[in-house]
Amino acid sequence: MINVLVVDDNEVNTMILANMLELFDIHADQTNFGMQAVIMSRKKAYDIIFIDHIMPEMDGLQTTKAIRSISINQQNAIIVALTSNITDHIRSLYQDAGANALYSKPLSLMELISILNQWCPELSIDKIPTFETNANSSEKNNELIKTIIGDIAEINYFVGLRYAIGKPLHYINILEVSLKDIGLCIHNLYMSYENKSMEELKIGLHKIKSILTYIGAVDLSEEAKSIEKNILQGDVNNSNQQCIYFINRIENLKEELQSALAKYKAITQNERKEQELVKIPMQIEEYEQSLLNTIYYIKRFEYDAIMKELEYLILRGQPDLKQEFERALADVKEFNYEKALIRMIEIKK
């Protein structure tokens, strides 16, 4: 098995690429910070490192240079840089920094297969992996997610589901993380607009564009792209007019998304409570969701949320895995999150 690291300041981007790698049974370590990527690469020898171009504090170029020069373990690592705007100049900069390849974002499944085949031929990937839309989830739960999210006019459910590799529960997790990012992006876009900072506005649009793409908000993503293009061309008047309208649409999307996710959570929590009352064992989709929640909370070091999910898994999860859940709980109590994460990922497999 190969070791992979995904570096992107946008958590949704790391989730999407990690989900794609999961199709090939490849677990990817993830970080949202360039400096953290350098620290991680010192401790672990990675076979492939995917690095986003635009990141705050330490961008993709700086991260690539630092990994190549500081991390002895990474002299032979394959570094793949990702950017939404490839130019000859950017390509040259990454070649000089030590990157092996530069690809456009978002990375397609076919491109990922090409990268893996080129740099890790031992994997011998000869076809696109298939996945079932209903995998690891009941038909009832899938229809619930489809209905609730499908009611949001700005979102194409099937486009978003595709980026979630066909798994509705993955899609829900992506939407939950995206909601927080969208709120932050709205604030940053407003501030950039008020301060008349075209450069900051361009960065904000660049970030929210990929978020919107991954959740299936195709028209809004194209709108962000259009405003970004006008800024690059120096068309300030059109940019300003578009920007206010765009921000209002994003705010409406945020409210609808908040309402939809709250509705989904309320329905599923009520079903969980009903099952607890009659002591019905966990259903497959509920068990999968709880595992995903636990892994997500461990990655974010959210102690109380981790404890709650693990206690629930110990109580109503698979009996033959009870001891493993108890060991993971003990790891968390000792703040050994890395060990707990490895244990939970193995259980999920």
N, C-alpha and C positions, 0 to 999 in steps of 0.2 A: 504494500500500500504506500502511496506517495503522501508527502506532507505538503499541505497547501496553506498559504496565508492570503487573506483578502483584506486590502487596506482601502478604506473609503470613509470620508467624514460623514457620508449619508448612510445611516444604519439600514435603510431600506435597500440600498444598492448592495450592501454586504449580504443581506438576507437573501436577495434574489440570486446572486451568484452562488452563494452557499447551497441554496436549494437546487440549483442546476447541477452542481457538483455531486450532490446527494444522489442524483439519478445514476451515477457511476460508482456508488458506494464509497465516495471520497468525502471524508470529513474535513472541513476547512476551518482553521482558526481565523478569528475576525478581530479587527480593531478599527476604530474611527480616527486614529491619530497617527501621523507619520512618525513622531518620536517613539510612540509605543511600539510601532512596527520594528524600529531599529532595535529596541530593547528585546523584543520577542525573538528577533532573528539572531541575537547574540546567544540566546539560551537554547535555540532549537534550529537544526539544519533543515531548511525548507527546500523542496524540489522545485516548486513554482510559487512565485509571489505576484499577485495581481495588485497593481497600485493605481489609484485614481490620480488624475493630473491636478485638478484644482482642489486644494484643501487648505484650511486656515493654518497659520503658524508655520507649518512645514509642508510644502506642496510635494507633488509627486516627483519632480526632478530632484529636489533636495533630499527626499527620502531615499530615492534610488542611489544617489551618490553616497549618502551616509551608509546605507546597507553594504554597498560594494567596498567602501574604504574602511569602515569600522568593524564590520562583522566578518570575521575570518570564516565562519561556517557557511557564509553565503557567496563565496567566490564562484562556486559552480551552480548556484541557484539560477533558475530561469525567471527573469523579471519581465512581466508583461504589463505595460502601461496602458491605461484606458482613458480616453478623452472623447468628448462629444464634438470636438472640432479639430480634426487632423489637418495639419499643414506641413509643408516640406521643412519649414523652420522648426516646428515642434518635433518632428520626426528626427531631425538632425541633433537637436538638443538631447533627446533621450538616448540616441545612439552614443553620443559623447559621454552621457552620464553612466552608461553601462547596461541599459535595458536591452533585452533580446528582441522585443517586438512591441509594436504600438497598434492598438485596435480602437475602433469607434465604440462609443457607448450608445445604447445598451448592447452588450455582447450577446449575439445570438447563440442558440444551442449548437448550430452547425459550426460556428466559429470556435466555440469551446471545444468541440470534438476535434477540429483541425489542430488546435493548440495542443491538446492532450496527445494526439497521434504524433505530432511533430516532435514534441519534447519528451514524451513519455511513451515510446513505442511499445514498451513492455505491457501496457494496458490493452493493446490490440482492440481498439474500439472500431468496429466495422459497420455499425448502424446506429440510428437514432433510437435511444431507449424509449419504450412505450410506457405510458402511464394512464391509469384509469381515472376519470373524473371523480368516481365515487370511492377511490381507494382510501381505506382507513376511515371511512365515514359512512353513516347510514344514509339511505335515500331520503329519509325524513329530514335529517339535519342539512343535507345538501340543498334540498328544496327550500328550507327555511332561509339559509344564507342567500340563495339565488333570488328569492322573493324580496327579502329585505334590502339587499344591495341593488337589486334590479330596479327598485323604485326610485333610485337616485338618477335623475336625468343626465347629469354630467358624466356618469360612469358607465362604461361598457363592461358588464360583468364578465363576459367571455374573454375579453382581452386581458383583464386583470387576472382571471383564473389561469390563463396560459402562462403568465409570468410566475404564478404560484405552482408551476408544474402540475396543474390539474387538480390540486388538493385544496378544497374549500377551506379547511382549517388553517392551512398555510396562508391562504388569502386573507382570512380574518386577522391573523397575526400581523401581516403586512399592512393592512388597513389601520390597525391600532397604532402601530409605530408611525405610519405616515401621518396620522391625525396630529400627533404631537409636532412632527416636523413642519406640517402645513401651518400650524399656529405660529411657530417661530418664524417661518418664511414670510407670513403676512406682516408680522411686526417689522421685520427687516426691510421688506419692500416699502412699507409706509415711511419708515425712517429715511430710507434712501431717496424716496420721492420728495419728502419734505425738505431734505437737505440738498436736493438737486445734485446728488452724487450719482452721475451716470455709471461710473465704474462699479460702485457698490450695487446699484440697481441691476447691472448686467450680471454680476455674480449671483445675486438673489434669484434672478430669473433662470439662470443656468442650473441652480440647485433644484428649484421647484419643478422645473421642466422634467427632470428625470423621475421625480416622485410621482408626478401626474401620469407619466407614461406607464409606470409600473403598476399603478392602481387601476388603470384602464380609462383615465380621464383624457382621452385622445384629443378632443377638440381644444381643451384648455392647454394641453401640452403644446399644441400647434400655435395657439395664441401667444404663449410665452416665447416660443421660438421666433414668432413674427416681431414681437416687441424687441427682443434681443437683436434681431437683424437690423431693425430701424436705428437702434442705439449705435451699432457698429458702423452704420452708414452716416451717422451724424444727424439723423432726422429727429431732432429733439421734440418738435411740436407734436408730431404723430405719436411719438413714444409716450409723451405725457398723457395725451388723450386716451390712448390704448391702456395705459397703466392703471388709471383709476377704474375704468370699466373692468379690467382684468382682476384687480384686487377685490372688487365687489363680488365678482363671480366666485372667486376663491373663498371668500368669507361665507357665501351661501353654501358652497360645497362643504365647507368645514362644519357648518351647522347641521346640514342634512346627514353627513357622515357620523357626527356625534350622536344624533338621534337614532340612526340606524343601528349603530354598534351598541348603544344603550338598550335598545329594544331586543337585540339578539342576546345580549348578556342577561337581561331580565327573564326572557323565555327559557334559556338554558339553565339558569340558576334555579328557577322554579321547578324545572324538570328534575334537576339534581336533588333538590330538597324532597320532592315527592318520592324519588327512589330511595333516599336515605330513610324515610319514614317506614317504607315497607321492606327495607333491607335488600333491595334488588342489587345484584352485583353490577359493577360498572359496565356500561355498554362500550363497544369497541371505539366509537367516535369520542366518547367522553374520556376514555382512558388515554387515547392518543392526544386529545387536547390538554389533558393534565400533564402528560409527559412534556409536550411542547412548552406549556406554561412554565414548568419547573426549569427546563433548560434555559428558557428566555430569562427568567428571574435570576438564575445563577450567574449568567453572563453579565447581568447588571448589578450583581451583588445586593439584591433586594432581600435582606434577611427574613423579614416577617412574611413576605409573600412566598418565599421558598419553603419556609417551615409549614405554612398552611397547606401548600400543595403536597408536600411530602407526607405530612400527617394524614392527608386525605387518601393518598396512594397506599399508605401502610394499612389504613382501615378498610379500603374497598377495592384496592388494586388486585392484580393477579397474586394469589396466595403463594405460588412458588417463587415470586420475586420479593416477597415481604422482607426477607433478610437483607437483600440488596438495597431496598428503599431505606431500611433502618440504618444501614451502613452509610448511605448517602446523607441521611439526617445527622448522623454522628460527625461526618466530615464537615458539614455546614456549621454545626455547633462549635467546632474547633476552627472555624473560618478558613477551612481548607477547600476553597471554592473550586480550584482547578481539579482536585481529586474527585470532588462531587460531580463536576461537569463531565469528566471522563466516564465516571460510573453510569451517569444517566444516559449519556450518548450510547454506551454499550447496551444498556437496557432497551433503548429505543430501537437499536438495530435488530 
